[in-house]
């Protein structure tokens, strides 16, 4: 566009006087100023043989700058045959070059009342018209113009933006009076547009749009009004990924920038995507494009469309890819200087389901309000839901926002597994002042039925209850820490859980850590439930440093052993012996009675003990005592006297799990020495 305007000014100098009828004319001009561009070191040469119907025009400029539009050219050269018709119109059509860029074709038609020019390259075409009656106005028509041609103009308002693909069609009017403001307005159509930034924080692909633009420059102030309609394509803004529908999405933006180094203010914007999303508000950006202030109201009458179209980027970041919504919601929020100042969320019969089946909330209803330092009450409720396959009942959550924090006004109780969960002092502090989201609450677990838990998780059937109290649960910096512990009454004994924490609970590869302590468990009940063969006695022990990464065992240090208890027999069946032998690379041996062991169904034992330190998928095994690479797992008592000895202290963990699965299926064979 600027090339046309610049070359027209130079052409007027070359042919606009009677001297142009001379056989040869040359001119050297240090500087030429126009309303939108300046040329330096201009050289013009016109060769016109006597009595010839046309001549040849050559125009060169060492440097051309149009700072308002952002265009700069070096070594500009145009060469064309110049002719004049009977009506006095001049015409010149030839190739124009700038530096090493691919050549374009420029055709200029000068008449007493109008000036027309066409710049073309292949199917791309920019047509320009100026009228002598309105010398400050230029009309421009664009046909299949590569979007990349507008790179310099884009950089004036968005320095980091890069235009990669797409075409432009439409019409623009440029008003550039010598003493007045520059104004550009018109309507453009984008086809298959693609753009991005060097850090890929902002990008677009295959975007279609109709854009009405009104741009004005008043001194150092830029004013922009956009009235657009987007149709299809993908957009990325930081963590926000938008998959636009093929149906039109109207967009309106008013923007102001004061000074070339200032940020943009958006006094108003509006986005309408049918029942999926209606958004309107205002915003302010700093010079680097980051958000300084945002005030927006959002409404969705069909929330099922939100995850795929607007939320997938944030959901994936939070480990919630595939989340499903159904119902309606509204959100109003105000953010200033990276801090949430106000929030009002309204939910209407909203169903929420995790794509991986980890959780479900049914019938979420009510509102959630936050107002900075001010005090405001709100409440939410749900009809029911589930964690994995474990269902839970309805709940009511009364909130109070005060002092920059959102808290529950009273304890919240949820029925689950025949018992109750009680949350005390739930409080959340939104991100701000360089800190992320922070959350804390107390948790009490009251008489959850282990049998129902086992049934829900498809575990072997066993009874017992789960109870305990965690005085404080804290979430900060993507880490969840639990003070106190839980106690599980199971197998007529207890299992205590302590040092419980979780990293990235809502992110990629969540990691769970805990210590477990088992006390006085009934071995006979355990072996019956897991169909291991029968072992009578009492079992205690510890599992320290238990660590699960993405819900798979990664490391632990376990030690389990039996202890004598008055009135409790200590017997082990031959089937249990051969299962232990199969799992632990062990053999069972005796003394003089070795040849008789196979004749007995069960045996007395004095002690059983086994250890495993798991690291890097290798279990370092041990027992009651060790001698070289061998370790004793079962120490016999009475006649026939039995011992079970392991012979390989380093066992591949996946192989060990495979052996345990074989035991559960009964597919084992005895090993007798």
Secondary structure as a PSIPRED ss2 file (coil, helix, strand):
# PSIPRED VFORMAT (PSIPRED V4.0)

   1 X C   1.000  0.000  0.000
   2 X H   0.000  1.000  0.000
   3 X H   0.000  1.000  0.000
   4 X H   0.000  1.000  0.000
   5 X H   0.000  1.000  0.000
   6 X H   0.000  1.000  0.000
   7 X H   0.000  1.000  0.000
   8 X H   0.000  1.000  0.000
   9 X H   0.000  1.000  0.000
  10 X H   0.000  1.000  0.000
  11 X H   0.000  1.000  0.000
  12 X H   0.000  1.000  0.000
  13 X H   0.000  1.000  0.000
  14 X H   0.000  1.000  0.000
  15 X H   0.000  1.000  0.000
  16 X C   1.000  0.000  0.000
  17 X C   1.000  0.000  0.000
  18 X H   0.000  1.000  0.000
  19 X H   0.000  1.000  0.000
  20 X H   0.000  1.000  0.000
  21 X H   0.000  1.000  0.000
  22 X C   1.000  0.000  0.000
  23 X C   1.000  0.000  0.000
  24 X E   0.000  0.000  1.000
  25 X E   0.000  0.000  1.000
  26 X E   0.000  0.000  1.000
  27 X E   0.000  0.000  1.000
  28 X E   0.000  0.000  1.000
  29 X E   0.000  0.000  1.000
  30 X E   0.000  0.000  1.000
  31 X E   0.000  0.000  1.000
  32 X E   0.000  0.000  1.000
  33 X E   0.000  0.000  1.000
  34 X C   1.000  0.000  0.000
  35 X C   1.000  0.000  0.000
  36 X C   1.000  0.000  0.000
  37 X C   1.000  0.000  0.000
  38 X E   0.000  0.000  1.000
  39 X E   0.000  0.000  1.000
  40 X E   0.000  0.000  1.000
  41 X E   0.000  0.000  1.000
  42 X E   0.000  0.000  1.000
  43 X E   0.000  0.000  1.000
  44 X E   0.000  0.000  1.000
  45 X E   0.000  0.000  1.000
  46 X E   0.000  0.000  1.000
  47 X E   0.000  0.000  1.000
  48 X C   1.000  0.000  0.000
  49 X C   1.000  0.000  0.000
  50 X C   1.000  0.000  0.000
  51 X C   1.000  0.000  0.000
  52 X C   1.000  0.000  0.000
  53 X C   1.000  0.000  0.000
  54 X E   0.000  0.000  1.000
  55 X E   0.000  0.000  1.000
  56 X E   0.000  0.000  1.000
  57 X E   0.000  0.000  1.000
  58 X E   0.000  0.000  1.000
  59 X E   0.000  0.000  1.000
  60 X E   0.000  0.000  1.000
  61 X E   0.000  0.000  1.000
  62 X E   0.000  0.000  1.000
  63 X E   0.000  0.000  1.000
  64 X E   0.000  0.000  1.000
  65 X E   0.000  0.000  1.000
  66 X E   0.000  0.000  1.000
  67 X C   1.000  0.000  0.000
  68 X C   1.000  0.000  0.000
  69 X C   1.000  0.000  0.000
  70 X C   1.000  0.000  0.000
  71 X E   0.000  0.000  1.000
  72 X E   0.000  0.000  1.000
  73 X E   0.000  0.000  1.000
  74 X E   0.000  0.000  1.000
  75 X E   0.000  0.000  1.000
  76 X E   0.000  0.000  1.000
  77 X E   0.000  0.000  1.000
  78 X E   0.000  0.000  1.000
  79 X E   0.000  0.000  1.000
  80 X E   0.000  0.000  1.000
  81 X E   0.000  0.000  1.000
  82 X E   0.000  0.000  1.000
  83 X E   0.000  0.000  1.000
  84 X E   0.000  0.000  1.000
  85 X C   1.000  0.000  0.000
  86 X C   1.000  0.000  0.000
  87 X C   1.000  0.000  0.000
  88 X C   1.000  0.000  0.000
  89 X C   1.000  0.000  0.000
  90 X E   0.000  0.000  1.000
  91 X E   0.000  0.000  1.000
  92 X E   0.000  0.000  1.000
  93 X E   0.000  0.000  1.000
  94 X E   0.000  0.000  1.000
  95 X E   0.000  0.000  1.000
  96 X E   0.000  0.000  1.000
  97 X E   0.000  0.000  1.000
  98 X E   0.000  0.000  1.000
  99 X C   1.000  0.000  0.000
 100 X C   1.000  0.000  0.000
 101 X C   1.000  0.000  0.000
 102 X C   1.000  0.000  0.000
 103 X C   1.000  0.000  0.000
 104 X E   0.000  0.000  1.000
 105 X E   0.000  0.000  1.000
 106 X E   0.000  0.000  1.000
 107 X E   0.000  0.000  1.000
 108 X E   0.000  0.000  1.000
 109 X E   0.000  0.000  1.000
 110 X E   0.000  0.000  1.000
 111 X C   1.000  0.000  0.000
 112 X C   1.000  0.000  0.000
 113 X C   1.000  0.000  0.000
 114 X E   0.000  0.000  1.000
 115 X E   0.000  0.000  1.000
 116 X E   0.000  0.000  1.000
 117 X E   0.000  0.000  1.000
 118 X E   0.000  0.000  1.000
 119 X E   0.000  0.000  1.000
 120 X E   0.000  0.000  1.000
 121 X E   0.000  0.000  1.000
 122 X C   1.000  0.000  0.000
 123 X C   1.000  0.000  0.000
 124 X E   0.000  0.000  1.000
 125 X E   0.000  0.000  1.000
 126 X E   0.000  0.000  1.000
 127 X E   0.000  0.000  1.000
 128 X E   0.000  0.000  1.000
 129 X E   0.000  0.000  1.000
 130 X E   0.000  0.000  1.000
 131 X E   0.000  0.000  1.000
 132 X C   1.000  0.000  0.000
 133 X C   1.000  0.000  0.000
 134 X E   0.000  0.000  1.000
 135 X E   0.000  0.000  1.000
 136 X E   0.000  0.000  1.000
 137 X E   0.000  0.000  1.000
 138 X E   0.000  0.000  1.000
 139 X E   0.000  0.000  1.000
 140 X E   0.000  0.000  1.000
 141 X E   0.000  0.000  1.000
 142 X E   0.000  0.000  1.000
 143 X E   0.000  0.000  1.000
 144 X E   0.000  0.000  1.000
 145 X E   0.000  0.000  1.000
 146 X E   0.000  0.000  1.000
 147 X H   0.000  1.000  0.000
 148 X H   0.000  1.000  0.000
 149 X H   0.000  1.000  0.000
 150 X H   0.000  1.000  0.000
 151 X H   0.000  1.000  0.000
 152 X H   0.000  1.000  0.000
 153 X H   0.000  1.000  0.000
 154 X H   0.000  1.000  0.000
 155 X H   0.000  1.000  0.000
 156 X H   0.000  1.000  0.000
 157 X H   0.000  1.000  0.000
 158 X C   1.000  0.000  0.000
 159 X C   1.000  0.000  0.000
 160 X C   1.000  0.000  0.000
 161 X C   1.000  0.000  0.000
 162 X E   0.000  0.000  1.000
 163 X E   0.000  0.000  1.000
 164 X E   0.000  0.000  1.000
 165 X E   0.000  0.000  1.000
 166 X E   0.000  0.000  1.000
 167 X E   0.000  0.000  1.000
 168 X E   0.000  0.000  1.000
 169 X E   0.000  0.000  1.000
 170 X E   0.000  0.000  1.000
 171 X E   0.000  0.000  1.000
 172 X E   0.000  0.000  1.000
 173 X E   0.000  0.000  1.000
 174 X E   0.000  0.000  1.000
 175 X E   0.000  0.000  1.000
 176 X E   0.000  0.000  1.000
 177 X C   1.000  0.000  0.000
 178 X C   1.000  0.000  0.000
 179 X C   1.000  0.000  0.000
 180 X C   1.000  0.000  0.000
 181 X C   1.000  0.000  0.000
 182 X E   0.000  0.000  1.000
 183 X E   0.000  0.000  1.000
 184 X E   0.000  0.000  1.000
 185 X E   0.000  0.000  1.000
 186 X E   0.000  0.000  1.000
 187 X E   0.000  0.000  1.000
 188 X E   0.000  0.000  1.000
 189 X E   0.000  0.000  1.000
 190 X E   0.000  0.000  1.000
 191 X E   0.000  0.000  1.000
 192 X E   0.000  0.000  1.000
 193 X E   0.000  0.000  1.000
 194 X E   0.000  0.000  1.000
 195 X E   0.000  0.000  1.000
 196 X E   0.000  0.000  1.000
 197 X C   1.000  0.000  0.000
 198 X C   1.000  0.000  0.000
 199 X C   1.000  0.000  0.000
 200 X C   1.000  0.000  0.000
 201 X C   1.000  0.000  0.000
 202 X E   0.000  0.000  1.000
 203 X E   0.000  0.000  1.000
 204 X E   0.000  0.000  1.000
 205 X E   0.000  0.000  1.000
 206 X E   0.000  0.000  1.000
 207 X E   0.000  0.000  1.000
 208 X E   0.000  0.000  1.000
 209 X E   0.000  0.000  1.000
 210 X E   0.000  0.000  1.000
 211 X E   0.000  0.000  1.000
 212 X E   0.000  0.000  1.000
 213 X E   0.000  0.000  1.000
 214 X E   0.000  0.000  1.000
 215 X E   0.000  0.000  1.000
 216 X E   0.000  0.000  1.000
 217 X E   0.000  0.000  1.000
 218 X E   0.000  0.000  1.000
 219 X C   1.000  0.000  0.000
 220 X C   1.000  0.000  0.000
 221 X E   0.000  0.000  1.000
 222 X E   0.000  0.000  1.000
 223 X E   0.000  0.000  1.000
 224 X E   0.000  0.000  1.000
 225 X E   0.000  0.000  1.000
 226 X E   0.000  0.000  1.000
 227 X E   0.000  0.000  1.000
 228 X E   0.000  0.000  1.000
 229 X E   0.000  0.000  1.000
 230 X E   0.000  0.000  1.000
 231 X E   0.000  0.000  1.000
 232 X C   1.000  0.000  0.000
 233 X E   0.000  0.000  1.000
 234 X E   0.000  0.000  1.000
 235 X E   0.000  0.000  1.000
 236 X E   0.000  0.000  1.000
 237 X E   0.000  0.000  1.000
 238 X C   1.000  0.000  0.000
 239 X C   1.000  0.000  0.000
 240 X E   0.000  0.000  1.000
 241 X E   0.000  0.000  1.000
 242 X E   0.000  0.000  1.000
 243 X E   0.000  0.000  1.000
 244 X E   0.000  0.000  1.000
 245 X C   1.000  0.000  0.000
 246 X C   1.000  0.000  0.000
 247 X C   1.000  0.000  0.000
 248 X C   1.000  0.000  0.000
 249 X E   0.000  0.000  1.000
 250 X E   0.000  0.000  1.000
 251 X E   0.000  0.000  1.000
 252 X E   0.000  0.000  1.000
 253 X E   0.000  0.000  1.000
 254 X E   0.000  0.000  1.000
 255 X E   0.000  0.000  1.000
 256 X E   0.000  0.000  1.000
 257 X E   0.000  0.000  1.000
 258 X E   0.000  0.000  1.000
 259 X C   1.000  0.000  0.000
 260 X C   1.000  0.000  0.000
 261 X C   1.000  0.000  0.000
 262 X C   1.000  0.000  0.000
 263 X C   1.000  0.000  0.000
 264 X E   0.000  0.000  1.000
 265 X E   0.000  0.000  1.000
 266 X E   0.000  0.000  1.000
 267 X E   0.000  0.000  1.000
 268 X E   0.000  0.000  1.000
 269 X E   0.000  0.000  1.000
 270 X E   0.000  0.000  1.000
 271 X E   0.000  0.000  1.000
 272 X E   0.000  0.000  1.000
 273 X E   0.000  0.000  1.000
 274 X C   1.000  0.000  0.000
 275 X C   1.000  0.000  0.000
 276 X C   1.000  0.000  0.000
 277 X E   0.000  0.000  1.000
 278 X E   0.000  0.000  1.000
 279 X E   0.000  0.000  1.000
 280 X E   0.000  0.000  1.000
 281 X E   0.000  0.000  1.000
 282 X E   0.000  0.000  1.000
 283 X E   0.000  0.000  1.000
 284 X E   0.000  0.000  1.000
 285 X E   0.000  0.000  1.000
 286 X C   1.000  0.000  0.000
 287 X C   1.000  0.000  0.000
 288 X C   1.000  0.000  0.000
 289 X C   1.000  0.000  0.000
 290 X C   1.000  0.000  0.000
 291 X E   0.000  0.000  1.000
 292 X E   0.000  0.000  1.000
 293 X E   0.000  0.000  1.000
 294 X E   0.000  0.000  1.000
 295 X E   0.000  0.000  1.000
 296 X E   0.000  0.000  1.000
 297 X E   0.000  0.000  1.000
 298 X E   0.000  0.000  1.000
 299 X E   0.000  0.000  1.000
 300 X E   0.000  0.000  1.000
 301 X C   1.000  0.000  0.000
 302 X C   1.000  0.000  0.000
 303 X H   0.000  1.000  0.000
 304 X H   0.000  1.000  0.000
 305 X H   0.000  1.000  0.000
 306 X H   0.000  1.000  0.000
 307 X H   0.000  1.000  0.000
 308 X H   0.000  1.000  0.000
 309 X H   0.000  1.000  0.000
 310 X H   0.000  1.000  0.000
 311 X H   0.000  1.000  0.000
 312 X H   0.000  1.000  0.000
 313 X H   0.000  1.000  0.000
 314 X H   0.000  1.000  0.000
 315 X H   0.000  1.000  0.000
 316 X H   0.000  1.000  0.000
 317 X H   0.000  1.000  0.000
 318 X C   1.000  0.000  0.000
 319 X C   1.000  0.000  0.000
 320 X C   1.000  0.000  0.000
 321 X C   1.000  0.000  0.000
 322 X C   1.000  0.000  0.000
 323 X C   1.000  0.000  0.000
 324 X E   0.000  0.000  1.000
 325 X E   0.000  0.000  1.000
 326 X E   0.000  0.000  1.000
 327 X E   0.000  0.000  1.000
 328 X E   0.000  0.000  1.000
 329 X E   0.000  0.000  1.000
 330 X E   0.000  0.000  1.000
 331 X E   0.000  0.000  1.000
 332 X E   0.000  0.000  1.000
 333 X E   0.000  0.000  1.000
 334 X E   0.000  0.000  1.000
 335 X E   0.000  0.000  1.000
 336 X E   0.000  0.000  1.000
 337 X C   1.000  0.000  0.000
 338 X C   1.000  0.000  0.000
 339 X E   0.000  0.000  1.000
 340 X E   0.000  0.000  1.000
 341 X E   0.000  0.000  1.000
 342 X E   0.000  0.000  1.000
 343 X E   0.000  0.000  1.000
 344 X E   0.000  0.000  1.000
 345 X E   0.000  0.000  1.000
 346 X E   0.000  0.000  1.000
 347 X E   0.000  0.000  1.000
 348 X E   0.000  0.000  1.000
 349 X E   0.000  0.000  1.000
 350 X E   0.000  0.000  1.000
 351 X E   0.000  0.000  1.000
 352 X E   0.000  0.000  1.000
 353 X E   0.000  0.000  1.000
 354 X C   1.000  0.000  0.000
 355 X C   1.000  0.000  0.000
 356 X C   1.000  0.000  0.000
 357 X C   1.000  0.000  0.000
 358 X C   1.000  0.000  0.000
 359 X E   0.000  0.000  1.000
 360 X E   0.000  0.000  1.000
 361 X E   0.000  0.000  1.000
 362 X E   0.000  0.000  1.000
 363 X E   0.000  0.000  1.000
 364 X E   0.000  0.000  1.000
 365 X E   0.000  0.000  1.000
 366 X E   0.000  0.000  1.000
 367 X E   0.000  0.000  1.000
 368 X E   0.000  0.000  1.000
 369 X E   0.000  0.000  1.000
 370 X E   0.000  0.000  1.000
 371 X C   1.000  0.000  0.000
 372 X C   1.000  0.000  0.000
 373 X C   1.000  0.000  0.000
 374 X C   1.000  0.000  0.000
 375 X C   1.000  0.000  0.000
 376 X E   0.000  0.000  1.000
 377 X E   0.000  0.000  1.000
 378 X E   0.000  0.000  1.000
 379 X E   0.000  0.000  1.000
 380 X E   0.000  0.000  1.000
 381 X E   0.000  0.000  1.000
 382 X E   0.000  0.000  1.000
 383 X C   1.000  0.000  0.000
 384 X E   0.000  0.000  1.000
 385 X E   0.000  0.000  1.000
 386 X E   0.000  0.000  1.000
 387 X E   0.000  0.000  1.000
 388 X C   1.000  0.000  0.000
 389 X C   1.000  0.000  0.000
 390 X E   0.000  0.000  1.000
 391 X E   0.000  0.000  1.000
 392 X E   0.000  0.000  1.000
 393 X C   1.000  0.000  0.000
 394 X C   1.000  0.000  0.000
 395 X E   0.000  0.000  1.000
 396 X E   0.000  0.000  1.000
 397 X E   0.000  0.000  1.000
 398 X E   0.000  0.000  1.000
 399 X E   0.000  0.000  1.000
 400 X E   0.000  0.000  1.000
 401 X E   0.000  0.000  1.000
 402 X E   0.000  0.000  1.000
 403 X C   1.000  0.000  0.000
 404 X C   1.000  0.000  0.000
 405 X E   0.000  0.000  1.000
 406 X E   0.000  0.000  1.000
 407 X E   0.000  0.000  1.000
 408 X E   0.000  0.000  1.000
 409 X C   1.000  0.000  0.000
 410 X C   1.000  0.000  0.000
 411 X C   1.000  0.000  0.000
 412 X E   0.000  0.000  1.000
 413 X E   0.000  0.000  1.000
 414 X E   0.000  0.000  1.000
 415 X E   0.000  0.000  1.000
 416 X E   0.000  0.000  1.000
 417 X C   1.000  0.000  0.000
 418 X C   1.000  0.000  0.000
 419 X E   0.000  0.000  1.000
 420 X E   0.000  0.000  1.000
 421 X E   0.000  0.000  1.000
 422 X E   0.000  0.000  1.000
 423 X E   0.000  0.000  1.000
 424 X E   0.000  0.000  1.000
 425 X E   0.000  0.000  1.000
 426 X E   0.000  0.000  1.000
 427 X E   0.000  0.000  1.000
 428 X E   0.000  0.000  1.000
 429 X E   0.000  0.000  1.000
 430 X C   1.000  0.000  0.000
 431 X C   1.000  0.000  0.000
 432 X E   0.000  0.000  1.000
 433 X C   1.000  0.000  0.000
 434 X C   1.000  0.000  0.000
 435 X E   0.000  0.000  1.000
 436 X C   1.000  0.000  0.000
 437 X C   1.000  0.000  0.000
 438 X E   0.000  0.000  1.000
 439 X E   0.000  0.000  1.000
 440 X E   0.000  0.000  1.000
 441 X E   0.000  0.000  1.000
 442 X E   0.000  0.000  1.000
 443 X E   0.000  0.000  1.000
 444 X E   0.000  0.000  1.000
 445 X E   0.000  0.000  1.000
 446 X E   0.000  0.000  1.000
 447 X E   0.000  0.000  1.000
 448 X E   0.000  0.000  1.000
 449 X E   0.000  0.000  1.000
 450 X H   0.000  1.000  0.000
 451 X H   0.000  1.000  0.000
 452 X H   0.000  1.000  0.000
 453 X H   0.000  1.000  0.000
 454 X H   0.000  1.000  0.000
 455 X H   0.000  1.000  0.000
 456 X H   0.000  1.000  0.000
 457 X C   1.000  0.000  0.000
 458 X C   1.000  0.000  0.000
 459 X C   1.000  0.000  0.000
 460 X C   1.000  0.000  0.000
 461 X C   1.000  0.000  0.000
 462 X C   1.000  0.000  0.000
 463 X C   1.000  0.000  0.000
 464 X C   1.000  0.000  0.000
 465 X E   0.000  0.000  1.000
 466 X E   0.000  0.000  1.000
 467 X E   0.000  0.000  1.000
 468 X E   0.000  0.000  1.000
 469 X E   0.000  0.000  1.000
 470 X E   0.000  0.000  1.000
 471 X E   0.000  0.000  1.000
 472 X E   0.000  0.000  1.000
 473 X E   0.000  0.000  1.000
 474 X E   0.000  0.000  1.000
 475 X E   0.000  0.000  1.000
 476 X E   0.000  0.000  1.000
 477 X C   1.000  0.000  0.000
 478 X C   1.000  0.000  0.000
 479 X E   0.000  0.000  1.000
 480 X E   0.000  0.000  1.000
 481 X E   0.000  0.000  1.000
 482 X E   0.000  0.000  1.000
 483 X C   1.000  0.000  0.000
 484 X C   1.000  0.000  0.000
 485 X E   0.000  0.000  1.000
 486 X E   0.000  0.000  1.000
 487 X E   0.000  0.000  1.000
 488 X E   0.000  0.000  1.000
 489 X E   0.000  0.000  1.000
 490 X E   0.000  0.000  1.000
 491 X C   1.000  0.000  0.000
 492 X C   1.000  0.000  0.000
 493 X E   0.000  0.000  1.000
 494 X E   0.000  0.000  1.000
 495 X E   0.000  0.000  1.000
 496 X E   0.000  0.000  1.000
 497 X E   0.000  0.000  1.000
 498 X E   0.000  0.000  1.000
 499 X E   0.000  0.000  1.000
 500 X E   0.000  0.000  1.000
 501 X E   0.000  0.000  1.000
 502 X E   0.000  0.000  1.000
 503 X E   0.000  0.000  1.000
 504 X C   1.000  0.000  0.000
 505 X C   1.000  0.000  0.000
 506 X C   1.000  0.000  0.000
 507 X C   1.000  0.000  0.000
 508 X C   1.000  0.000  0.000
 509 X C   1.000  0.000  0.000
 510 X C   1.000  0.000  0.000
 511 X E   0.000  0.000  1.000
 512 X E   0.000  0.000  1.000
 513 X E   0.000  0.000  1.000
 514 X E   0.000  0.000  1.000
 515 X E   0.000  0.000  1.000
 516 X E   0.000  0.000  1.000
 517 X E   0.000  0.000  1.000
 518 X E   0.000  0.000  1.000
 519 X E   0.000  0.000  1.000
 520 X E   0.000  0.000  1.000
 521 X E   0.000  0.000  1.000
 522 X E   0.000  0.000  1.000
 523 X H   0.000  1.000  0.000
 524 X H   0.000  1.000  0.000
 525 X H   0.000  1.000  0.000
 526 X H   0.000  1.000  0.000
 527 X H   0.000  1.000  0.000
 528 X H   0.000  1.000  0.000
 529 X H   0.000  1.000  0.000
 530 X C   1.000  0.000  0.000
 531 X C   1.000  0.000  0.000
 532 X C   1.000  0.000  0.000
 533 X C   1.000  0.000  0.000
 534 X C   1.000  0.000  0.000
 535 X E   0.000  0.000  1.000
 536 X C   1.000  0.000  0.000
 537 X C   1.000  0.000  0.000
 538 X E   0.000  0.000  1.000
 539 X E   0.000  0.000  1.000
 540 X E   0.000  0.000  1.000
 541 X E   0.000  0.000  1.000
 542 X E   0.000  0.000  1.000
 543 X E   0.000  0.000  1.000
 544 X E   0.000  0.000  1.000
 545 X E   0.000  0.000  1.000
 546 X E   0.000  0.000  1.000
 547 X E   0.000  0.000  1.000
 548 X E   0.000  0.000  1.000
 549 X E   0.000  0.000  1.000
 550 X C   1.000  0.000  0.000
 551 X C   1.000  0.000  0.000
 552 X E   0.000  0.000  1.000
 553 X E   0.000  0.000  1.000
 554 X E   0.000  0.000  1.000
 555 X E   0.000  0.000  1.000
 556 X E   0.000  0.000  1.000
 557 X E   0.000  0.000  1.000
 558 X E   0.000  0.000  1.000
 559 X E   0.000  0.000  1.000
 560 X E   0.000  0.000  1.000
 561 X E   0.000  0.000  1.000
 562 X E   0.000  0.000  1.000
 563 X E   0.000  0.000  1.000
 564 X C   1.000  0.000  0.000
 565 X C   1.000  0.000  0.000
 566 X C   1.000  0.000  0.000
 567 X C   1.000  0.000  0.000
 568 X C   1.000  0.000  0.000
 569 X C   1.000  0.000  0.000
 570 X C   1.000  0.000  0.000
 571 X E   0.000  0.000  1.000
 572 X E   0.000  0.000  1.000
 573 X E   0.000  0.000  1.000
 574 X H   0.000  1.000  0.000
 575 X H   0.000  1.000  0.000
 576 X H   0.000  1.000  0.000
 577 X H   0.000  1.000  0.000
 578 X H   0.000  1.000  0.000
 579 X H   0.000  1.000  0.000
 580 X H   0.000  1.000  0.000
 581 X H   0.000  1.000  0.000
 582 X H   0.000  1.000  0.000
 583 X H   0.000  1.000  0.000
 584 X C   1.000  0.000  0.000
 585 X C   1.000  0.000  0.000
 586 X E   0.000  0.000  1.000
 587 X E   0.000  0.000  1.000
 588 X E   0.000  0.000  1.000
 589 X E   0.000  0.000  1.000
 590 X C   1.000  0.000  0.000
 591 X C   1.000  0.000  0.000
 592 X C   1.000  0.000  0.000
 593 X C   1.000  0.000  0.000
 594 X H   0.000  1.000  0.000
 595 X H   0.000  1.000  0.000
 596 X H   0.000  1.000  0.000
 597 X H   0.000  1.000  0.000
 598 X H   0.000  1.000  0.000
 599 X H   0.000  1.000  0.000
 600 X C   1.000  0.000  0.000
 601 X C   1.000  0.000  0.000
 602 X E   0.000  0.000  1.000
 603 X E   0.000  0.000  1.000
 604 X E   0.000  0.000  1.000
 605 X E   0.000  0.000  1.000
 606 X E   0.000  0.000  1.000
 607 X E   0.000  0.000  1.000
 608 X E   0.000  0.000  1.000
 609 X E   0.000  0.000  1.000
 610 X E   0.000  0.000  1.000
 611 X E   0.000  0.000  1.000
 612 X E   0.000  0.000  1.000
 613 X E   0.000  0.000  1.000
 614 X E   0.000  0.000  1.000
 615 X E   0.000  0.000  1.000
 616 X C   1.000  0.000  0.000
 617 X C   1.000  0.000  0.000
 618 X E   0.000  0.000  1.000
 619 X E   0.000  0.000  1.000
 620 X E   0.000  0.000  1.000
 621 X E   0.000  0.000  1.000
 622 X E   0.000  0.000  1.000
 623 X E   0.000  0.000  1.000
 624 X C   1.000  0.000  0.000
 625 X C   1.000  0.000  0.000
 626 X E   0.000  0.000  1.000
 627 X E   0.000  0.000  1.000
 628 X C   1.000  0.000  0.000
 629 X C   1.000  0.000  0.000
 630 X E   0.000  0.000  1.000
 631 X E   0.000  0.000  1.000
 632 X E   0.000  0.000  1.000
 633 X E   0.000  0.000  1.000
 634 X E   0.000  0.000  1.000
 635 X E   0.000  0.000  1.000
 636 X E   0.000  0.000  1.000
 637 X C   1.000  0.000  0.000
 638 X C   1.000  0.000  0.000
 639 X C   1.000  0.000  0.000
 640 X C   1.000  0.000  0.000
 641 X C   1.000  0.000  0.000
 642 X C   1.000  0.000  0.000
 643 X E   0.000  0.000  1.000
 644 X E   0.000  0.000  1.000
 645 X E   0.000  0.000  1.000
 646 X E   0.000  0.000  1.000
 647 X C   1.000  0.000  0.000
 648 X C   1.000  0.000  0.000
 649 X C   1.000  0.000  0.000
 650 X E   0.000  0.000  1.000
 651 X E   0.000  0.000  1.000
 652 X E   0.000  0.000  1.000
 653 X H   0.000  1.000  0.000
 654 X H   0.000  1.000  0.000
 655 X H   0.000  1.000  0.000
 656 X H   0.000  1.000  0.000
 657 X H   0.000  1.000  0.000
 658 X H   0.000  1.000  0.000
 659 X H   0.000  1.000  0.000
 660 X H   0.000  1.000  0.000
 661 X H   0.000  1.000  0.000
 662 X H   0.000  1.000  0.000
 663 X H   0.000  1.000  0.000
 664 X H   0.000  1.000  0.000
 665 X C   1.000  0.000  0.000
 666 X C   1.000  0.000  0.000
 667 X C   1.000  0.000  0.000
 668 X C   1.000  0.000  0.000
 669 X C   1.000  0.000  0.000
 670 X C   1.000  0.000  0.000
 671 X C   1.000  0.000  0.000
 672 X E   0.000  0.000  1.000
 673 X C   1.000  0.000  0.000
